[in-house]
Amino acid sequence: MHPLIELEGRHCAQNYHPLPVVLVRGDGPYVWDDQGRRYLDMMSAYSAVSHGHAHPRIVNALVEQARTLNIVSRAFHSDRLGEFLARACRLTGQDMALPMNTGAEAVETAMKAARKWAWQVKGVPDGEQEIIACAGNFHGRTIAICGLSTEQQYRAGFGPFPPGLKTVPYGDAAALEAAITPRTAAFLVEPIQGEGGIVIPPAGYLAACAEICRRHDVMLIADEVQTGLGRTGKLLACEHEGVKPDGLVLGKALGGGVLPVSMFLARRELMAVFRPGDHGSTFGGNPLAAAVGLEALQVLEDEDLAGQSASKGAWLLEELHRIDSPLVREVRGRGLFIGIEIDPAQASAREVVLALMARGLLSKETHATVVRLAPPLAIPMELLEWAVAQLRAVLTEGGLRP
């Protein structure tokens, strides 16, 4: 075993199952291991590296701010936070934002806001507020969020969970309406389920859910931690159906691939429930994160990363659909957010990603059955063509098992 992998295994909690590679450097769409071998990154850290590794403008923003002011907590104002939040609100059409660090923290923030709004504005007795999510969701791994999960591994041994958490089938708007009661505060939903296996709901689903939520005075909160900021070919995946949610969760790519940066954005009525002391984060909205996040948003616009994702993703999906292999059950995706479902009777997704790694392409399996493809959005077309060639070789030309 590689000594660094052995050292990590001896001292690190075994809460991940990484591929057997030790990465030491990244640049654009590439990463290098400690032996000097170069790989094409078709994973982008679950969409956190949508801008590519070590984007020079984002790194420069990080370095320049790090030389000036980094962490002061929200006990004081800083000169960077306001501009960052204003840009995020302008791009997303939301009124206000609350900065956090990780996606899970931002989801928890959204849940707290929805519960307090239901009590303070809708008149639901405190302690009886309900939040509805979808089966197969992935909103994080905190205790409350695990209470909304239908994945047994995420729940086993971690209970009891808070009350008022309900799930309905994904893609079934009628099931959502049937589950709503006068106590329902919010419907929390991913426009496309990422960790669930790149699951795309039926056309019109999100728009139907938005109409149902409006009619029943329920807040529609979109978790776009993975799908947001250009990943699916539009700034937000909600835009594919013309939906503007009441609340929005962003993270991952918001940190430009160099820092954990997240936020909950919402219309003023929902965000107005927070008062000083209700919620907070020592690191959320720190000047370093704000400077990096602002530059990440500016690069997103300047390089038209959403447009690049749309055109390149359409090409990649078409090419993947051309691969005729008994290993492949289905190819699905939108923009550069694609999943290849592997027939478990033929092979495991883990076997496929290991074979791809041997060819210099890094991806990761999801739930042992789906190979996830989510490269940096500015990936050159010739590299996508090379990636398709490696996938074709592994899936159809005997490359799975040397």
N, C-alpha and C positions, 0 to 999 in steps of 0.2 A: 504493500500500500504506500502511496505517496506520503512522505513524512508530514507535510503540512495538512493533508486530509486527516491523517491519523491524529495529529495534535488537536485539530479542531474537534474531531469526534470524541476525544478524551475529555475535553473541557466545555464543549458547547452542548446545550440541551438539544436532544434529537427531535426537534419540532419541524425539521425540513429534511428532504431527501434529495440533495443536490446531485447534479451530474458529476462524474468523477473528473473534474477539470479545475485547475487553480488559475484564476484570471488575475492579471497584474496591471493591465493597461487597456485603455479604450480610446478610440478616435473615430468619430463619425459613425459609420455602420459596423465598424470592426472592433474586436477585442483580441487580446493576445494572452496566452497562458505563460506560466513561468518557464516553459521550455522554448519560448520564442515562437510558438506556432500561432498563426493568425486564424481567426474564425469570423464568419459573417454572423452578426447578432440578429436573429429573426425573432427575438423575444422582447427586447427593449424593456427588460425589468418590469414586465406586466404593464407596459405602456408608460412607465415613468421616464423612459429615455426616448420619447417621441422626437426630440430635437436632435438626437444623435449623441454619442459620447463626447464629452469635453468640447461642446460647441464654443468656439472662441469668444463670441460675444457674451455668452452667459458666464463662462469662466472669468472673463475680464470684469464683468459686473460683480461677480463674487469676490475677486481679489481686491478690486478697488474699494468695495464696501468693507471688506474685512480689515483693510488698513485704517478705516475711519471710525466705524461704530458697529458693533455686532449685537449684543444682547443687553437690553436695559429693563426688560419686562414691560408689561402694559401699565405699570405704575406711573409711567411718564409717556408723553407724546414723543414721536420721532418724526423726522423730516421725510421718511420714506413710505410710511404706511398709507397715508391718505391717497397718494397718487396711485399706489398699487391697487387699492380697493376700488377707487374710482374707475380705473381702466377695466378691472374685472367686471364691475357692474355695467359699464357701458357696453362691453362686448356681449354680455349675456342678457342684457335687458332687465336685470334685477335692480332693486332699489338700494339694498344694503347688504353688507357682508360681515361675517364674523370669522377672523382668521384663526386657523389651527395648524397642526403639523401633519398628522397622518389622516388618511381617508377614514379610518375607523373613528377617530376623534371627531371628524366633521359630521359623520353619520350620527354619532351620539348627540352632537350639538343640535342637529336637525330634529331628532326624536324629543329632546328636551323642549325645544321651541314649540313643537307641535302639541305636546302634552300641556304646556303652560297656556298656549293659545286656546286650546279646547276648554280649559278650566276658566280662564280669565275672560275670554271673548264669547265662546260658544255656549258657556254655561254648564259644561259637564262637571259633575262633582269631582273634586280632587281625589285621585286614587282609582277612578273608574274610567279614565281615558283609555282609548284603544288605538293601536296602530296596526295596520294591515300591511303585510308584505307578501311576496310570491314564493311558492315552492321552488326550490332550486336556486334561490337567491344566494348572493355572496355580498354582504355589506360590511364584513370585517369579522373580528373574532373576540370582541369584548363580551362580557356576560350578557348584557341586554341584547346585543345583536345576535349572539348565539341562540337566545330565546326565540328569535324569529327564523332561525335556520331550520331546514328540513333535512340537512345532512347529518346523519347519526354521529359520525365521528366528531363533528364540531360541538355536539351537545353532550356526549357520553361522559359522565363523571363531573360535569361542570355546573349542574343544577344546585339548588332550585333557581329558576329564572323568574324575572319580574312578571307580574300579571299584565293583562291587557294587550298581549301580543298574539296576533292571528295571522295565518297564512291561507292563501287561496291559490288555485292553479294558475301558472303563468300563461298568458295569452288568452285568458278567458274573462272577458269584460263582464259577462253576465254573473260569473262567480263573485267578482268584486262587488257588484251591486247587491247581490244577495247577502254578502257578509257585512255590509255597512249597517250600523245601528246609530241611534241618536248619540251614542257615546264615542263614535269614531272620530279621531282627531286627524289622522293622515293616512294616506296610501303611499308607501315607500316602494319605488320600483326602479329597476335597471331597464333602460330602453332596449338594451341587448344584454343578455346574461353572459358575462365573461367567464368567470370561474366555473359557471355551470356548464361550459363547453361551447361558447359562442352560439348561444341559442337566440334565434331571432323570432319574435312573436309574429302572429298573422298581421298582414297589412291592415291598418286602421285601428289596431288594438290600443295604442297609446292615446290616440285622439278620442276614442270611445271612453277610455278611462278618465281622461280629462273632463269630458262632458258629464260623466257620472259624478265625479268629485265636485264639480261646480254645482250640480243640481242638489247634492246632499250636504253642501257646506263642509266639505272634507278637503284638507290640504293635499295637493298632489306634490310629492317630493321626489325628484329624479336624482338617483345616484349615478352620476356620470364620472366617477373617479377613474374608471378605465375607459369609458367610451368618449369622454369629453375631450375638448381641445384638439379637434381635428382627426382623431383616430378613425372615425367611421366615414370620413369624407365630407363632413360638415363640422362647424365649430362645436356644436352639440348634437348628439344623436337624436334628441327630441325634435330637432328641426326637420328631420326627414318626414315628419307628419304634421309640421306646423304647430307643434305644441309648445307653449310657454308655461313651465311648471310654476307653482306657487313658491317652491323652494328647490334649491339646486345644490348638489354636493360635488365639489371638485377637489382633485388631489393629483397624485402621481406626476403627470407631465407638467403640472403647475410649478414644480420645483426645477424644471429645466434639466433634469437628470443629475443634479448635483446636491440637492437638499430636499428633505421632507417638508413640503409646503401644501397646505390644504385650506379649504374654507367652505363655510356654509353661506350661500347667498339666498335671499328671499325678498318677497315684496314687503313693504314697510309694515303692514298690519301684523305679519307674522314675526318679524324681527323685533318689533317694538315691545314685545313682552319681556325682553331682557332688561334688567336693572343692574346697576353696579353691585357685584357680589354674587349674582345669580349663576354665573358661569365664567370660566377663564382658562388661561393657559400661560404659564411663565414664558414659554418660547413662542407661542402663537403670535404671528405678526411682527416678529423681531425685525430690526432694520436689515439684517443680512438676508433673511428670507424674503422681505418685501422687495429689496433691490433685485434679487435673483428672479422672483416671480414676475416682477414688472418687465424685466428684460425677456423672460421666457414668453410672455404674452406679446411683446413687440416683435420678437423673432417669428412667432407664429403667424402674425399678420404680414410682416415684410416678406417672408419666404412662401407665403400662401401654402402653408403645410396642409390645411384642410383640402385645398384643391388638388395638391399633389397626391394626397391619400385617396381622393375620389378617383382620379384617373388611373393611378398605378394599381389601386385595389381592384378596379373593374378588370384591368388586364390580367392581374394575377388570378382572380377568381375564374376567368374564362380559361386560362391555361391549366389551372388545377382541375377544372371540370373535364378537360381533355384526357387526363390521365386515367386510363382504363386498367384498374387493378382490383383483384378479388379482396385485397386488404382494405379497400376504401368503401365504407358504407355511404358516406355523404360528405360533401364539401359545402360549407356555409360561411357566410360572412358579409361584411359591408365595409367598404373602404379597405384599409390595411388592418383589419381586425377579422381574422379568418381562422376557422377550425376545420381540421380534417378528422372525421370520425373513423376510427379503425375498427374493423370487425374483430372482436376479441377471440373469435374462434380461429382466426388466422394468425394474429400476433397481438402483442400489447403495444400501446402507444409508447411505453418506455423503450421497448426494443427499437422502435422506429427512430426515436430521438437519439438513442445511442448510436445507431447506424449513421444518422445524419451528422452527429458530432464527429465521427471518424472521418467524415468527408469534409469537415471544416465548416459546418453549419450548426449553429446553436439554436435550439428551440426547447420546449418543455411540454411534458404531457399534462393533461388535466383529467382527473378521475380515471386514469389508466386507459382511457378509450379515445381521447381527443388530442391531436397534435396541434398546438397553438402557433399561429404565425402572426406576429405583430412587429414588423421591423421599424426602425426609425423612419419617419414619414418622408424625409428627403432622400431616401435610398435611391441610388442611380438605377436606371432601368437595366443596365447591363448586369448589375448584381442580382436583380430579381430574375433575370433570364438564367443566370448561373444557378440561383437557388432552385428554380423549377427543374433544371437538369438534374440536380442532386436528388430532389424529391422523386423525380421520375425513375432515376436509377435505383433508389432504395425501394420504391413501391412496386416497380414492374420488372426490373431487370436483374433480379436476384441479388440486389445489393443489401438486402436486409440481413441476411446471414451469409457472411463470407465463406 
